[in-house]
């Protein structure tokens, strides 16, 4: 039986409700807000990566035109540092965290570390006054490179620790893995660097603090990925009850994980607002973003795969050095730990030995960036599997088929403890290869050769963990005008939540999506919420929204049944009215709201608690053509077949995948945050840090081959990070394939820039 997709409900390609305001310039972002009497803050930042310092006189700055306040570290002893989270180490010990001070006191640890905060009538006046503060720096040697951080002669970021090692984590069974390697017919080994990235969302961070002395209460407006996390951490920082701080988030222009965190500027504007009794605003410029917003990736890995004579995997060993930067950021230490639980990918690997060394360096702190550890894990195993295929003389698809976890093995517990519920990996790989014209590649290769180009095709079969255990309650209310308000603790940063949630509630209430209003980003509206991250909003919050909609629908039916003298079972909801089935007798939702006897009759809550993560997976196939004279790489074909379980909105889904793929391509081909040996960020602007442009990204062929999740109540798996996870390995595997076919080159580091590709070609034997 064929079931028609509802016009507005689950599975329909509803266009985004948010876009009309955005395309007309009517978005309302934090920097658009200017309370009466607002003052402006500027952070004086360290030009040194590692230095002891003393602040001399600030009098000239205090006396400068327009200046209202100058704060240094000595003024903020009552504020707690921003502390990162960290799992326990294998011996049970806790990591000795190095926390982020609101302002540094006597030493700076990376270029951009905060030394002073100046508040003035205008930002320009505050910035001018910063130049008048006397700071005496005693520069020290810096540790800047991940691969050198543990060298015996490395400069120490925190000398009292006696090492730059921040922590050690492990997964798997070392003895079992050693046994597997002892009986291997072949062992394949790779080493590589997973390059450091800057998130570069469209909207730089901004924050405005207001202080109400009468209520003894702050109001903080900030672009974030969830107001409740900011409320909890900042309340702890100030030593106040969380109800003494209201946090608001208006429209947000991109997050990618990096806007989850609490940054020191939020505490600084709050402290300044309290001292001055005036609103205080700080807005980052793009250079500050490059220097100080938490960065992503940056680890060095070596990996080995033991195989039998038929190319079947026996065991995997991984050694990972993960750069944490100068401090442990909010989730920084958890990223490599969680990410490496996905080390075995989609493969049935019976033995695993992973060791992770987190290291401090004199660089900007590292934290979650789109995918947060899972892209690193997918890149490692997919690059390694391609190398295994070359060593074994097998096709890249064949070695994968021999080692995929089979459908009859689910539920499947990996050697790192992950519990996969379902998967048909061979199915989506085969379909993606068909759509990409894999078998016809040689014809296209010959065409490239005649044009003096080289060509390659690569694939990646990925899996990720997302929508981690937990919940996100949703609250709905029927309003007097017949609209419905949905309140939830997630935060849209461009994904289209207002549309997706409205579709889910519309299904249950029979109400057009434009009559359902999303409210988010206000701690006064909801007591708690977990925010947006880890592709959790729709798998968790969406299911809760459905349950809230069902509960409200039942209340509406009961009210209407009483008014219409019918059974609730005979009431249907359609087009904003409650109607007796088969008759013209009905009550509009406006009339239902008037008929309610008490406010609770118009309120409902839904909550779905998930006990295990969901596991989206899929195959990306990338085809490239390279000009060996210049090293320039063009992506000439890109095919994606994903398994996202149940789809809420195909248009929103495609947008998430396209954006994620663009970021993965960016890492593979052009993006790289580079520090000099002295800790100076050499790529601190778009003049030096390349991001994909319109002509860098191809048109995608995207479709789904979905197997509904058995973990999620609605079969949804999540899709926010998946594009990024599959794209980098698929792209690099394609570039490597081209280089291998033409020159026997089996490795190139990310990003595969034209200069790097050209150098690899000219260093190859025979050139």
Secondary structure, 3 states (H helix, E strand, C coil): CCCCCCCCCCCCCCCCCCHHHHHCCCCCEHHHCCCCCCEEEEEEECCCCCEEEEECCCHHHHCCCCEEEEEEHHHCCCCCCECCCCCCCCCCCCCCCCCECCCCCCEECCCCCEEEEEEECCHHHHHHHHCCCCEEEEECCCCCCHHHCCCCCCCCCCHHHCCCEEEEEEEECHHHHHHHHHCCCEEEEEEEEEEEECCCCCCCCEEEEEEECCCCEEEEEECCCCHHHHHHHHHHHHCCCHHHEEEECCECCCCCCCCCCCCHHHHHHHHHHHHHCCCEEEECCHHHHHHHCCEEEEEEEEEEEEECCCCCEEEEEEEEEEEEECCCCCCHHHHHHHHHHHCCCCECCCCEEEEEEEEECCCCCECCCCCCCHHHHHHHHHHHHHHHHHHHCCCHHHHHHHHECCHHHCCEECCCCCEECCCCHHHHHHHHHHHHCHHHHHHHHHHHHHCCEEEEEEEEEEECCECCCEECCEEEEECCCCCEEEEECCCCCCCCHHHHHHHHHHHHHCCCHHHEEEECCECCCCCCCCCCCCCCHHHHHHHHHHHHHHHHHHHHHHHHHHHHCCCHHHEEEECCEEEECCCCCEEEHHHHHHHCCCHHHHEEEECCEECCCECCEEEEEEEEEEECCCCCEEEEEEEEEEECECCCCHHHHHHHHHHHHHHHHHHHHCCCCCECCCCCECCCCCCCCCCCCHHHCCCCEEEECCCCCCCCCCCECCCCCHHHHHHHHHHHHHHHHHHHHHHCCCCCCCCCCHHHHHHHHHHCCCC
